Every structure is written in structure tokens, then in C-alpha cells.
């Protein structure tokens, strides 16, 4: 129940301007998350080539130790593994977050703002849609 309440509060905060988005590096951010998630993440890595960067939620400075950190959902372009040409998909990787203190203990909302030093994310879903065309056709 606490996790659900925490997630709802975070969703409300995210829906406003509290957490503007920011770019992230696929190799530094999303690739390791996908590698740690079986079987969804491993399947995505085996079947898709991803753009070098994408767009994610950026934690605000109200998180004392985590301000600026990028977290899910992650939006990134992709194409079938080994294919040439432009990216044909926009992939959204949805995650569940746990905010942890320096001892690895999960924190509730008020404590997370002040004491969280790490976020543990778990992939909860993936959405695909056609990539936006940039050539105005």
C-alpha cells in the first residue's frame, strides 16, 4: 500500500513542471537497466538497435542528493537489429522506482526527498509507436 501511495504522489508531481525532462545516454543509463531485466530487457537488446540518446524524466533539486538524475519512463528511438536506414520506432520503457538510502533501505516519500542517494528501477512495461518523421512527408 505504501508503494502504491508513493507511486501516486510521484505521478502527481511528475505531471506538472516539477520534473522537467532531460536527455540521457543509452549506453550510460538505459542499456544497463535493460541488461539487468530478464526477459523483457534482454529481448529488446537482442532485437533492436537503439539511438545513442533519448529523453527521460529528470528529478528536481527537491531531491537533495539526486537532483538532475534521469529516471523512467525512458523514450528513445530504435530500429530492428542490424537494419540500415532511419529509426522506425519510438520505444517507451516504463519503470517502477525505489528510493534507497546509503544503507540500501527503501525510503518513503518525505525521507526520499532528503535522504535518498540511489534509485533502483525495475522495468514494468514497454510501449512502441512509429517514429516521428523528420522529413515532413
C-alpha positions as CSV (number, residue, x, y, z in Angstrom):
1,X,0.0,0.0,0.0
2,X,2.8,2.4,0.9
3,X,4.5,1.7,-2.5
4,X,1.2,2.5,-4.3
5,X,0.7,5.7,-2.4
6,X,4.3,6.7,-3.1
7,X,3.9,6.0,-6.8
8,X,0.7,8.0,-7.0
9,X,2.3,11.0,-5.3
10,X,5.3,10.8,-7.6
11,X,3.0,10.6,-10.6
12,X,1.2,13.8,-9.5
13,X,4.4,15.6,-9.1
14,X,5.7,14.3,-12.5
15,X,2.6,15.5,-14.2
16,X,3.4,19.2,-13.5
17,X,6.5,21.1,-14.1
18,X,8.3,19.7,-11.0
19,X,10.3,17.2,-13.0
20,X,11.1,18.5,-16.5
21,X,12.6,16.0,-18.8
22,X,16.1,15.7,-20.0
23,X,18.3,13.8,-22.4
24,X,20.1,10.6,-21.4
25,X,22.8,8.5,-22.9
26,X,21.6,5.0,-23.9
27,X,24.9,3.4,-23.0
28,X,25.2,5.0,-19.6
29,X,21.6,4.9,-18.5
30,X,19.2,2.6,-20.2
31,X,21.4,-0.2,-21.5
32,X,22.4,-1.4,-18.0
33,X,18.8,-1.3,-16.8
34,X,17.7,-3.5,-19.8
35,X,20.6,-5.9,-19.2
36,X,19.5,-6.3,-15.6
37,X,15.9,-7.1,-16.6
38,X,15.1,-10.6,-17.9
39,X,13.4,-11.4,-20.2
40,X,12.0,-8.1,-21.5
41,X,15.2,-6.1,-21.4
42,X,17.3,-8.9,-22.8
43,X,14.8,-9.4,-25.6
44,X,14.8,-5.7,-26.5
45,X,18.6,-5.6,-26.6
46,X,18.7,-8.8,-28.8
47,X,16.2,-7.5,-31.3
48,X,16.6,-3.7,-31.5
49,X,19.3,-1.2,-32.2
50,X,18.8,2.0,-30.1
51,X,19.7,5.6,-30.7
52,X,22.6,6.9,-28.7
53,X,20.4,9.1,-26.6
54,X,16.8,9.6,-25.6
55,X,14.5,11.6,-23.3
56,X,13.6,10.8,-19.7
57,X,12.2,12.3,-16.5
58,X,14.7,14.5,-14.6
59,X,14.5,14.5,-10.8
60,X,14.3,18.1,-9.5
61,X,16.5,19.7,-6.9
62,X,14.0,19.0,-4.2
63,X,15.8,15.6,-4.1
64,X,18.8,16.7,-2.1
65,X,21.2,14.1,-3.4
66,X,19.5,13.0,-6.6
67,X,18.7,16.3,-8.3
68,X,19.3,16.1,-12.1
69,X,19.2,12.3,-12.2
70,X,17.3,10.8,-15.1
71,X,14.7,8.2,-14.4
72,X,11.9,6.4,-16.3
73,X,9.9,6.5,-18.3
74,X,12.6,6.5,-20.9
75,X,11.7,7.5,-24.5
76,X,14.2,6.5,-27.2
77,X,14.2,5.7,-30.9
78,X,15.0,2.2,-32.2
79,X,15.0,0.0,-35.3
80,X,15.3,-3.7,-35.9
81,X,18.7,-5.1,-35.1
82,X,21.2,-4.8,-38.0
83,X,18.8,-2.8,-40.2
84,X,20.0,0.2,-42.1
85,X,18.2,3.4,-42.5
86,X,16.3,5.6,-40.0
87,X,14.9,4.6,-36.7
88,X,11.4,3.3,-37.2
89,X,10.1,3.0,-33.6
90,X,9.7,5.3,-30.6
91,X,10.1,3.0,-27.6
92,X,9.0,3.9,-24.1
93,X,10.5,1.9,-21.3
94,X,8.3,2.2,-18.2
95,X,9.8,1.7,-14.8
96,X,8.9,1.3,-11.1
97,X,11.3,3.2,-8.7
98,X,12.5,2.5,-5.3
99,X,14.4,5.3,-3.5
100,X,17.2,4.0,-1.3
101,X,19.3,5.5,1.5
102,X,23.1,4.9,1.8
103,X,22.4,1.6,3.5
104,X,20.1,0.3,0.8
105,X,16.9,0.8,2.8
106,X,13.8,1.8,0.9
107,X,12.5,5.2,1.8
108,X,9.0,6.7,1.9
109,X,8.3,10.0,0.2
110,X,9.4,12.6,2.7
111,X,12.5,10.7,3.6
112,X,13.3,10.1,-0.1
113,X,13.5,13.8,-0.8
114,X,16.1,14.4,1.9
115,X,18.0,11.1,2.2
116,X,17.8,9.1,-1.0
117,X,21.2,8.6,-2.6
118,X,20.2,5.9,-5.1
119,X,17.2,4.9,-7.2
120,X,16.6,1.2,-8.0
121,X,14.4,0.9,-11.2
122,X,12.6,-2.1,-12.5
123,X,11.2,-2.4,-16.0
124,X,7.4,-2.6,-15.7
125,X,6.4,-2.3,-19.4
126,X,7.4,-1.3,-22.9
127,X,5.4,0.7,-25.5
128,X,6.1,1.0,-29.2
129,X,4.8,3.5,-31.7
130,X,6.0,4.6,-35.1
131,X,8.9,7.1,-35.1
132,X,8.1,10.7,-36.0
133,X,9.1,11.5,-39.5
134,X,11.5,14.4,-39.7
135,X,11.4,14.9,-43.5
136,X,7.8,16.3,-43.4
137,X,6.5,13.5,-45.7
